[in-house]
Amino acid sequence: MSRFHLSRRTLLRGAVGGTSVALALPMLDAMLNSNGTALAAGEPLPRRLVTWFFGNGVALVDATNPGAGLRWGPAEQGPGYPLTPQLAGLAGVEEYCSLLTGFDIKAAAMHRRGHHDGVAGFFSGHPFIELPHADNSYSSKSGGPTIDQVAADAIGGQTFLPSVQIAASKRVITSEGPTLQFLSHKSPDVSLPQIFSPLDLYTKLFDSFVPQDDPTKPLRLNALDAVAEDVKRLKLRVGKADQIRLDAHLSSVAQIRKQIEALAPECMQPMQPVNTNEDTDGKEPLDEVNQIMCDLLVEAFRCDITRVASFQYTGSVGYTVFHMLGQTLGHHDLTHDTNYNDSVDAATAHTIEAFGYLLKRLKATPEADGNLLDQSCIILGSDASSGYTHDVFNQPCIIAGRGGGALKHPGIHYESPSQENTSDILLACLQTVVPEATQVGSDIGLSTTPLSAIQA
């Protein structure tokens, strides 16, 4: 008897309130070849790319001596490096993480404006373009596409959404141009707004699943029931393991919906990116939103809705308040006063915990004979090594995931001996999803040499 094969593009279908709905499926054995190492059609397993950003850098080792270094990475290099207190949130996924230090953003060689240089140069490899501005402010736009959009242009046509833009904190500066306001840019004149609301992200990712023109909540909540008959039919044709995966998938989608409904009401309201929304007693639900956004992104990857994402945890020159740590001042102000180094340090550790949550969710999600983190490359970076110095040399950088086997595993701590170009990092990461890519960036930020230190 021939083995039953299922296309990776198969959707569960049904009808609710007279409207057709569809739900994407996770990776099933029926979609794989007999070895479980590729799709049944002979195509390789999907690979994903994420850019993950936090603003304002990290704390200095010595508040009186900015040249003494950062409270960030260990002295030890190579595999098995110890986790510093700042990196403790990586425990459990550290073998998937390469820590890169001592790199220089060559695209920022003119050192025109710290935060602008850092975020534009690090994530695109293009020098930013200055915009007209008042004497007491500064404004710029990205000099070219960010690395996520280079990837989306190459592979975005293979999925329902070419890419998705996510943000956790709403405290994003909007007065200094697109460079700092947005993380993802298709070109100097086209920036992609991020999604701040978990409900909005849910709708975007599952808009073929939840009828957008359905005005009644009960009908929306019946959407899972609508595909139940299709699930029953499919379960008759797939193996026992796939039957379990189908049940788990429906449960997972339902659980995320419950998480969103459990948030404070203001976090459920659809919002346009960058607009102010109401907090609870003036406090952002940062931890709750971050976790739900991560859960939704994992679902999007698992169902192959998209393979490219940008994730802005906190903004450049952002005024996120880490109230859960007992802090009351905005993060940007803290980083510009060395008396608050300990507070900045605590915020860094909390930020890496948030990053670690995404990695752990990816690792915990099986795919074929591995997990989603095996098939992903996540680039963590900031806009400065330290907000106090505005230096763009030796910025925080972590490359996580195995990139479908293209990246070194276990990960290493690699300190560049020659202040290598951060664009070399971007090119190595881009090649995990676009192997034929030969360059990243432009002008003084151009790289044609992928960083071999992190390649498998």
C-alpha positions, 0 to 999 in steps of 0.5 A, spaced: 500 500 500 502 506 497 504 511 503 499 517 504 502 524 502 500 531 504 502 537 501 505 542 506 500 547 503 494 543 506 489 547 510 483 545 514 477 548 512 470 549 514 464 554 514 462 559 520 456 564 519 456 562 512 463 564 511 468 560 509 474 559 514 481 555 513 486 553 518 493 552 516 496 545 519 503 544 522 508 539 519 505 532 519 509 526 518 505 525 511 508 531 509 515 528 509 519 523 505 520 516 508 527 519 512 523 525 515 529 529 513 525 533 507 518 534 504 515 529 501 516 533 494 523 533 495 524 540 497 528 541 504 525 543 510 523 550 511 528 555 514 526 561 518 529 568 519 528 573 525 531 579 527 530 581 534 531 588 537 532 591 544 534 599 545 539 603 548 545 597 549 547 595 556 550 597 562 558 599 563 562 595 567 565 601 570 561 607 570 567 612 571 571 608 565 567 607 559 573 604 556 573 598 561 567 594 557 560 592 558 556 588 563 555 582 558 559 577 555 564 572 559 572 572 558 572 565 555 571 564 548 569 558 544 563 553 545 561 551 552 562 559 554 559 560 561 553 564 562 554 571 565 548 574 570 546 578 564 545 572 559 542 567 564 536 567 561 539 563 555 539 557 560 537 551 557 538 553 550 545 556 550 548 550 546 544 554 540 547 561 541 553 564 538 555 570 542 559 575 538 563 580 541 568 585 538 565 587 532 564 594 528 558 597 524 562 599 518 556 602 515 556 607 521 564 609 520 562 616 519 559 616 526 554 621 525 548 619 530 549 614 535 542 610 536 541 611 528 548 609 526 547 603 530 540 600 529 540 602 521 547 599 520 547 593 524 540 590 521 541 593 514 549 594 513 547 600 509 549 607 512 542 611 514 540 617 510 539 623 514 532 627 513 531 635 515 530 636 522 529 641 527 536 644 530 534 640 537 532 634 534 535 629 529 531 625 523 533 619 519 531 613 514 534 607 513 539 607 507 536 600 504 532 594 506 533 591 512 536 583 512 529 581 514 526 584 508 532 582 503 530 575 506 522 576 505 524 578 497 527 572 496 523 567 500 516 570 502 513 568 496 513 561 498 508 563 504 501 566 506 505 572 509 512 574 506 514 577 513 511 579 519 513 585 524 512 585 531 513 589 537 512 588 545 513 595 548 509 601 545 514 606 548 517 607 541 520 614 539 516 617 533 519 624 532 526 622 529 524 619 523 523 611 520 530 609 522 528 609 530 520 608 529 521 602 525 525 595 525 523 593 518 524 597 512 523 594 505 527 600 502 529 607 504 522 610 503 518 604 505 518 602 512 513 596 515 509 598 521 510 593 527 504 590 530 503 592 538 497 588 539 496 580 540 489 580 538 491 584 531 497 579 530 492 573 531 488 576 526 493 578 521 496 571 522 489 567 522 485 572 517 483 566 513 481 562 519 477 568 523 472 571 518 474 579 518 467 581 517 464 577 522 461 582 527 459 577 533 464 574 538 460 567 538 461 566 531 469 567 531 469 563 537 466 557 533 471 557 528 475 551 531 468 547 531 467 549 523 474 545 521 472 539 526 469 535 520 475 536 516 479 534 521 475 528 522 476 526 515 484 527 515 485 523 521 482 517 518 488 518 512 494 519 517 498 515 522 497 515 529 503 520 530 499 525 526 493 524 529 496 526 535 499 532 532 492 535 529 489 534 536 495 538 539 495 543 534 487 545 535 488 545 542 494 550 541 491 555 537 485 555 542 489 556 548 493 562 545 486 565 543 484 564 551 491 568 553 489 574 548 482 574 552 485 574 558 489 580 557 487 587 560 481 589 555 485 595 553 490 590 550 485 586 546 483 592 542 485 593 535 491 598 534 494 601 529 502 601 530 505 606 534 499 609 536 498 610 544 494 605 547 491 604 554 495 601 560 493 598 566 495 603 572 500 607 567 504 600 566 505 596 560 503 589 560 510 587 557 511 580 559 504 578 558 504 581 551 511 578 549 509 571 551 503 571 547 507 574 541 512 569 541 507 564 542 503 566 536 510 567 532 511 560 533 505 558 531 506 562 524 512 558 523 510 551 525 504 552 520 508 555 515 504 562 515 511 566 514 518 564 515 521 571 516 519 576 522 522 582 525 521 583 533 522 589 536 522 588 544 523 595 546 525 601 541 531 605 540 531 611 544 525 608 547 522 609 554 520 602 556 519 602 564 521 595 567 516 596 572 516 589 574 523 590 576 521 596 581 523 601 576 520 608 575 524 611 570 524 610 562 530 605 560 533 611 555 534 615 561 537 610 565 542 608 560 544 615 559 546 616 567 551 611 570 548 612 577 543 607 574 548 602 571 545 597 576 538 598 573 540 598 566 543 591 568 537 588 571 533 590 565 538 587 560 537 580 564 530 581 564 530 582 556 534 576 555 529 572 559 524 575 554 529 573 548 530 566 551 522 565 552 522 565 544 528 560 543 525 555 548 518 555 545 522 554 538 526 548 541 520 545 544 516 545 538 518 539 534 518 539 526 520 533 522 526 529 526 528 536 530 525 542 532 523 549 530 530 552 533 534 547 529 531 550 522 531 557 524 536 563 525 535 569 530 539 575 530 539 579 536 542 586 536 541 593 539 542 600 537 549 601 541 553 598 545 552 602 551 546 608 551 551 612 555 557 612 550 553 611 544 558 607 541 557 602 536 563 598 536 562 591 540 554 592 540 551 586 544 550 580 538 547 573 539 546 569 533 541 563 535 538 557 532 542 552 527 539 555 521 537 548 518 544 546 519 548 552 516 550 554 523 555 552 528 552 547 533 553 548 539 554 555 539 560 559 541 563 565 544 567 569 538 570 575 539 573 578 533 580 579 533 580 585 528 573 589 529 570 585 523 564 588 519 557 586 523 555 585 515 559 579 515 554 576 521 548 578 517 551 575 510 552 568 514 545 569 517 542 571 510 545 565 507 541 560 512 535 562 508 537 564 501 544 560 500 545 563 494 546 570 497 553 573 495 552 580 499 549 584 504 549 592 505 552 597 501 558 603 501 562 602 507 557 597 510 558 592 504 560 585 506 561 579 501 564 575 506 560 571 511 562 570 518 565 563 517 566 563 525 559 561 526 558 557 519 557 549 520 
